[in-house]
Amino acid sequence: MEISDLQKLAGITNNFQGYKAYEGSNISITGTEKKRIEREKGIEPGTDDWFKLWFTVPGLTGPLNQQPGFRGRKK
């Protein structure tokens, strides 16, 4: 295998293509939306449902807080 092929597979290139702007998420919009859901569902801070609402990562665990009828776990 040629060194250029290995560099390409490793993602190492010597041609600079310019800086790219960082496009992160707007945490203000996300926080406002979660607080709205918290008020609508009557979820109290510190409860199991509150932790599920605020600490669920939609890309990894699924958007539990956006499912219809989200009530959390019954005890």
N, CA, C and O atoms as CSV, one atom per row, in Angstrom:
chain,resi,resn,atom,element,x,y,z
A,1,MET,N,N,0.845,-1.174,0.000
A,1,MET,CA,C,0.000,0.000,0.000
A,1,MET,C,C,0.898,1.246,0.000
A,1,MET,O,O,1.903,1.301,0.709
A,2,GLU,N,N,0.528,2.209,-0.781
A,2,GLU,CA,C,1.295,3.454,-0.869
A,2,GLU,C,C,1.031,4.324,0.361
A,2,GLU,O,O,-0.021,4.228,0.993
A,3,ILE,N,N,2.003,5.169,0.684
A,3,ILE,CA,C,1.864,6.066,1.837
A,3,ILE,C,C,0.694,7.035,1.632
A,3,ILE,O,O,0.012,7.393,2.593
A,4,SER,N,N,0.462,7.458,0.396
A,4,SER,CA,C,-0.655,8.378,0.130
A,4,SER,C,C,-2.002,7.700,0.391
A,4,SER,O,O,-2.937,8.340,0.870
A,5,ASP,N,N,-2.100,6.407,0.077
A,5,ASP,CA,C,-3.332,5.669,0.362
A,5,ASP,C,C,-3.560,5.548,1.868
A,5,ASP,O,O,-4.684,5.704,2.344
A,6,LEU,N,N,-2.497,5.273,2.610
A,6,LEU,CA,C,-2.605,5.168,4.067
A,6,LEU,C,C,-3.005,6.502,4.681
A,6,LEU,O,O,-3.845,6.542,5.580
A,7,GLN,N,N,-2.410,7.601,4.204
A,7,GLN,CA,C,-2.758,8.928,4.716
A,7,GLN,C,C,-4.224,9.251,4.427
A,7,GLN,O,O,-4.910,9.835,5.266
A,8,LYS,N,N,-4.696,8.879,3.263
A,8,LYS,CA,C,-6.090,9.136,2.899
A,8,LYS,C,C,-7.035,8.350,3.814
A,8,LYS,O,O,-8.036,8.891,4.284
A,9,LEU,N,N,-6.720,7.085,4.066
A,9,LEU,CA,C,-7.546,6.260,4.946
A,9,LEU,C,C,-7.532,6.768,6.387
A,9,LEU,O,O,-8.528,6.655,7.102
A,10,ALA,N,N,-6.396,7.329,6.806
A,10,ALA,CA,C,-6.267,7.836,8.171
A,10,ALA,C,C,-6.848,9.236,8.323
A,10,ALA,O,O,-6.948,9.754,9.435
A,11,GLY,N,N,-7.231,9.848,7.205
A,11,GLY,CA,C,-7.789,11.192,7.279
A,11,GLY,C,C,-6.733,12.271,7.351
A,11,GLY,O,O,-7.025,13.407,7.726
A,12,ILE,N,N,-5.517,11.930,6.996
A,12,ILE,CA,C,-4.414,12.885,7.022
A,12,ILE,C,C,-4.218,13.418,5.607
A,12,ILE,O,O,-3.875,12.669,4.692
A,13,THR,N,N,-4.435,14.701,5.442
A,13,THR,CA,C,-4.219,15.319,4.133
A,13,THR,C,C,-3.350,16.551,4.304
A,13,THR,O,O,-3.348,17.177,5.364
A,14,ASN,N,N,-2.638,16.885,3.296
A,14,ASN,CA,C,-1.755,18.047,3.349
A,14,ASN,C,C,-2.354,19.248,2.637
A,14,ASN,O,O,-1.701,20.288,2.546
A,15,ASN,N,N,-3.550,19.140,2.141
A,15,ASN,CA,C,-4.158,20.275,1.455
A,15,ASN,C,C,-5.173,20.958,2.381
A,15,ASN,O,O,-6.230,20.409,2.692
A,16,PHE,N,N,-4.812,22.174,2.807
A,16,PHE,CA,C,-5.666,22.956,3.702
A,16,PHE,C,C,-6.823,23.535,2.907
A,16,PHE,O,O,-6.609,24.180,1.881
A,17,GLN,N,N,-8.051,23.310,3.371
A,17,GLN,CA,C,-9.224,23.766,2.644
A,17,GLN,C,C,-9.921,24.934,3.328
A,17,GLN,O,O,-11.055,25.264,2.982
A,18,GLY,N,N,-9.270,25.551,4.276
A,18,GLY,CA,C,-9.841,26.706,4.966
A,18,GLY,C,C,-10.552,26.312,6.249
A,18,GLY,O,O,-10.873,25.145,6.479
A,19,TYR,N,N,-10.786,27.314,7.071
A,19,TYR,CA,C,-11.475,27.084,8.335
A,19,TYR,C,C,-12.968,26.941,8.104
A,19,TYR,O,O,-13.533,27.560,7.203
A,20,LYS,N,N,-13.588,26.131,8.915
A,20,LYS,CA,C,-15.028,25.940,8.834
A,20,LYS,C,C,-15.661,26.484,10.109
A,20,LYS,O,O,-15.143,26.295,11.210
A,21,ALA,N,N,-16.774,27.154,9.938
A,21,ALA,CA,C,-17.462,27.736,11.083
A,21,ALA,C,C,-18.050,26.636,11.958
A,21,ALA,O,O,-18.562,25.636,11.454
A,22,TYR,N,N,-17.971,26.831,13.278
A,22,TYR,CA,C,-18.553,25.881,14.224
A,22,TYR,C,C,-20.049,26.141,14.328
A,22,TYR,O,O,-20.468,27.274,14.565
A,23,GLU,N,N,-20.844,25.114,14.154
A,23,GLU,CA,C,-22.292,25.246,14.238
A,23,GLU,C,C,-22.821,24.373,15.368
A,23,GLU,O,O,-23.331,23.278,15.130
A,24,GLY,N,N,-22.699,24.855,16.582
A,24,GLY,CA,C,-23.182,24.114,17.738
A,24,GLY,C,C,-24.671,24.339,17.948
A,24,GLY,O,O,-25.301,25.111,17.225
A,25,SER,N,N,-25.220,23.666,18.931
A,25,SER,CA,C,-26.643,23.835,19.222
A,25,SER,C,C,-26.835,25.069,20.101
A,25,SER,O,O,-25.931,25.466,20.837
A,26,ASN,N,N,-27.988,25.652,20.017
A,26,ASN,CA,C,-28.325,26.814,20.831
A,26,ASN,C,C,-28.961,26.298,22.117
A,26,ASN,O,O,-30.122,25.887,22.119
A,27,ILE,N,N,-28.201,26.319,23.209
A,27,ILE,CA,C,-28.694,25.738,24.456
A,27,ILE,C,C,-29.834,26.540,25.065
A,27,ILE,O,O,-30.605,26.013,25.867
A,28,SER,N,N,-29.947,27.809,24.690
A,28,SER,CA,C,-31.036,28.625,25.203
A,28,SER,C,C,-32.380,28.121,24.672
A,28,SER,O,O,-33.353,28.026,25.420
A,29,ILE,N,N,-32.423,27.802,23.388
A,29,ILE,CA,C,-33.666,27.292,22.793
A,29,ILE,C,C,-34.005,25.923,23.372
A,29,ILE,O,O,-35.161,25.646,23.692
A,30,THR,N,N,-32.998,25.075,23.504
A,30,THR,CA,C,-33.215,23.739,24.049
A,30,THR,C,C,-33.718,23.807,25.492
A,30,THR,O,O,-34.652,23.094,25.858
A,31,GLY,N,N,-33.104,24.656,26.304
A,31,GLY,CA,C,-33.507,24.786,27.699
A,31,GLY,C,C,-34.915,25.338,27.850
A,31,GLY,O,O,-35.675,24.894,28.711
A,32,THR,N,N,-35.260,26.314,27.005
A,32,THR,CA,C,-36.603,26.885,27.042
A,32,THR,C,C,-37.648,25.835,26.695
A,32,THR,O,O,-38.704,25.765,27.323
A,33,GLU,N,N,-37.347,25.021,25.691
A,33,GLU,CA,C,-38.281,23.970,25.282
A,33,GLU,C,C,-38.467,22.936,26.401
A,33,GLU,O,O,-39.590,22.509,26.669
A,34,LYS,N,N,-37.374,22.535,27.050
A,34,LYS,CA,C,-37.478,21.548,28.137
A,34,LYS,C,C,-38.252,22.115,29.321
A,34,LYS,O,O,-39.031,21.401,29.952
A,35,LYS,N,N,-38.043,23.394,29.625
A,35,LYS,CA,C,-38.771,24.026,30.726
A,35,LYS,C,C,-40.262,24.097,30.419
A,35,LYS,O,O,-41.086,23.912,31.315
A,36,ARG,N,N,-40.623,24.366,29.145
A,36,ARG,CA,C,-42.017,24.393,28.739
A,36,ARG,C,C,-42.663,23.021,28.936
A,36,ARG,O,O,-43.780,22.919,29.444
A,37,ILE,N,N,-41.952,21.971,28.532
A,37,ILE,CA,C,-42.456,20.603,28.702
A,37,ILE,C,C,-42.612,20.287,30.186
A,37,ILE,O,O,-43.586,19.656,30.597
A,38,GLU,N,N,-41.638,20.734,30.989
A,38,GLU,CA,C,-41.680,20.506,32.439
A,38,GLU,C,C,-42.930,21.136,33.049
A,38,GLU,O,O,-43.602,20.514,33.873
A,39,ARG,N,N,-43.243,22.370,32.645
A,39,ARG,CA,C,-44.436,23.045,33.167
A,39,ARG,C,C,-45.715,22.363,32.709
A,39,ARG,O,O,-46.636,22.173,33.504
A,40,GLU,N,N,-45.782,21.992,31.422
A,40,GLU,CA,C,-46.992,21.358,30.888
A,40,GLU,C,C,-47.289,20.025,31.566
A,40,GLU,O,O,-48.445,19.720,31.860
A,41,LYS,N,N,-46.252,19.231,31.812
A,41,LYS,CA,C,-46.442,17.903,32.405
A,41,LYS,C,C,-46.492,17.938,33.929
A,41,LYS,O,O,-46.824,16.935,34.561
A,42,GLY,N,N,-46.160,19.103,34.532
A,42,GLY,CA,C,-46.174,19.216,35.984
A,42,GLY,C,C,-45.051,18.435,36.652
A,42,GLY,O,O,-45.227,17.887,37.741
A,43,ILE,N,N,-43.904,18.388,35.999
A,43,ILE,CA,C,-42.771,17.629,36.523
A,43,ILE,C,C,-42.014,18.485,37.524
A,43,ILE,O,O,-41.656,19.625,37.226
A,44,GLU,N,N,-41.769,17.943,38.705
A,44,GLU,CA,C,-41.051,18.648,39.763
A,44,GLU,C,C,-39.546,18.415,39.638
A,44,GLU,O,O,-39.118,17.297,39.352
A,45,PRO,N,N,-38.736,19.461,39.851
A,45,PRO,CA,C,-37.275,19.294,39.806
A,45,PRO,C,C,-36.781,18.292,40.844
A,45,PRO,O,O,-37.232,18.292,41.990
A,46,GLY,N,N,-35.849,17.440,40.427
A,46,GLY,CA,C,-35.249,16.452,41.319
A,46,GLY,C,C,-35.904,15.086,41.273
A,46,GLY,O,O,-35.354,14.123,41.808
A,47,THR,N,N,-37.066,14.979,40.647
A,47,THR,CA,C,-37.737,13.682,40.559
A,47,THR,C,C,-37.130,12.858,39.421
A,47,THR,O,O,-36.360,13.373,38.610
A,48,ASP,N,N,-37.484,11.584,39.375
A,48,ASP,CA,C,-36.988,10.709,38.307
A,48,ASP,C,C,-37.404,11.220,36.930
A,48,ASP,O,O,-36.615,11.205,35.986
A,49,ASP,N,N,-38.657,11.674,36.830
A,49,ASP,CA,C,-39.143,12.190,35.554
A,49,ASP,C,C,-38.364,13.427,35.122
A,49,ASP,O,O,-38.086,13.606,33.936
A,50,TRP,N,N,-38.013,14.280,36.083
A,50,TRP,CA,C,-37.255,15.489,35.770
A,50,TRP,C,C,-35.882,15.130,35.211
A,50,TRP,O,O,-35.443,15.726,34.227
A,51,PHE,N,N,-35.205,14.172,35.820
A,51,PHE,CA,C,-33.895,13.753,35.325
A,51,PHE,C,C,-34.006,13.132,33.937
A,51,PHE,O,O,-33.144,13.357,33.088
A,52,LYS,N,N,-35.046,12.363,33.703
A,52,LYS,CA,C,-35.236,11.778,32.375
A,52,LYS,C,C,-35.473,12.865,31.334
A,52,LYS,O,O,-34.968,12.773,30.215
A,53,LEU,N,N,-36.233,13.887,31.693
A,53,LEU,CA,C,-36.522,14.975,30.766
A,53,LEU,C,C,-35.265,15.774,30.429
A,53,LEU,O,O,-34.986,16.032,29.258
A,54,TRP,N,N,-34.516,16.159,31.441
A,54,TRP,CA,C,-33.382,17.058,31.226
A,54,TRP,C,C,-32.114,16.358,30.776
A,54,TRP,O,O,-31.278,16.980,30.119
A,55,PHE,N,N,-31.941,15.087,31.105
A,55,PHE,CA,C,-30.672,14.431,30.807
A,55,PHE,C,C,-30.773,13.327,29.765
A,55,PHE,O,O,-29.838,12.540,29.615
A,56,THR,N,N,-31.885,13.251,29.043
A,56,THR,CA,C,-32.009,12.331,27.926
A,56,THR,C,C,-31.329,12.960,26.723
A,56,THR,O,O,-31.587,14.117,26.393
A,57,VAL,N,N,-30.463,12.201,26.069
A,57,VAL,CA,C,-29.774,12.689,24.875
A,57,VAL,C,C,-30.485,12.094,23.664
A,57,VAL,O,O,-30.379,10.892,23.419
A,58,PRO,N,N,-31.215,12.925,22.894
A,58,PRO,CA,C,-32.002,12.393,21.782
A,58,PRO,C,C,-31.193,11.584,20.778
A,58,PRO,O,O,-31.703,10.594,20.254
A,59,GLY,N,N,-29.957,11.962,20.492
A,59,GLY,CA,C,-29.155,11.230,19.528
A,59,GLY,C,C,-28.679,9.877,20.023
A,59,GLY,O,O,-28.331,9.015,19.215
A,60,LEU,N,N,-28.656,9.671,21.337
A,60,LEU,CA,C,-28.132,8.421,21.890
A,60,LEU,C,C,-29.209,7.536,22.495
A,60,LEU,O,O,-29.241,6.334,22.231
A,61,THR,N,N,-30.090,8.111,23.300
A,61,THR,CA,C,-31.065,7.297,24.022
A,61,THR,C,C,-32.483,7.448,23.514
A,61,THR,O,O,-33.376,6.731,23.965
A,62,GLY,N,N,-32.709,8.351,22.600
A,62,GLY,CA,C,-34.053,8.567,22.078
A,62,GLY,C,C,-34.738,9.703,22.793
A,62,GLY,O,O,-34.522,9.911,23.987
A,63,PRO,N,N,-35.558,10.436,22.082
A,63,PRO,CA,C,-36.220,11.596,22.679
A,63,PRO,C,C,-37.420,11.203,23.537
A,63,PRO,O,O,-38.560,11.303,23.085
A,64,LEU,N,N,-37.178,10.764,24.749
A,64,LEU,CA,C,-38.268,10.365,25.647
A,64,LEU,C,C,-39.219,11.518,25.913
A,64,LEU,O,O,-40.429,11.325,26.026
A,65,ASN,N,N,-38.659,12.727,26.012
A,65,ASN,CA,C,-39.486,13.869,26.370
A,65,ASN,C,C,-40.388,14.326,25.235
A,65,ASN,O,O,-41.234,15.193,25.454
A,66,GLN,N,N,-40.244,13.784,24.036
A,66,GLN,CA,C,-41.080,14.201,22.922
A,66,GLN,C,C,-42.089,13.129,22.537
A,66,GLN,O,O,-42.865,13.320,21.601
A,67,GLN,N,N,-42.089,12.020,23.237
A,67,GLN,CA,C,-43.067,10.983,22.950
A,67,GLN,C,C,-44.415,11.408,23.517
A,67,GLN,O,O,-44.471,11.990,24.600
A,68,PRO,N,N,-45.501,11.126,22.801
A,68,PRO,CA,C,-46.810,11.504,23.334
A,68,PRO,C,C,-47.108,10.746,24.625
A,68,PRO,O,O,-46.895,9.537,24.711
A,69,GLY,N,N,-47.593,11.461,25.606
A,69,GLY,CA,C,-47.969,10.833,26.866
A,69,GLY,C,C,-46.798,10.459,27.746
A,69,GLY,O,O,-46.909,9.533,28.549
A,70,PHE,N,N,-45.680,11.150,27.621
A,70,PHE,CA,C,-44.519,10.859,28.460
A,70,PHE,C,C,-44.875,11.049,29.918
A,70,PHE,O,O,-45.257,12.140,30.341
A,71,ARG,N,N,-44.748,9.981,30.680
A,71,ARG,CA,C,-45.073,10.047,32.112
A,71,ARG,C,C,-43.953,9.519,32.969
A,71,ARG,O,O,-44.023,9.612,34.195
A,72,GLY,N,N,-42.919,8.964,32.361
A,72,GLY,CA,C,-41.844,8.405,33.153
A,72,GLY,C,C,-42.174,7.009,33.639
A,72,GLY,O,O,-43.097,6.363,33.144
A,73,ARG,N,N,-41.415,6.561,34.601
A,73,ARG,CA,C,-41.550,5.219,35.116
A,73,ARG,C,C,-42.483,5.186,36.320
A,73,ARG,O,O,-42.354,6.009,37.226
A,74,LYS,N,N,-43.412,4.249,36.338
A,74,LYS,CA,C,-44.333,4.140,37.459
A,74,LYS,C,C,-43.705,3.279,38.544
A,74,LYS,O,O,-43.002,2.309,38.261
A,75,LYS,N,N,-43.967,3.644,39.770
A,75,LYS,CA,C,-43.398,2.911,40.910
A,75,LYS,C,C,-44.446,2.052,41.545
A,75,LYS,O,O,-44.166,1.356,42.520
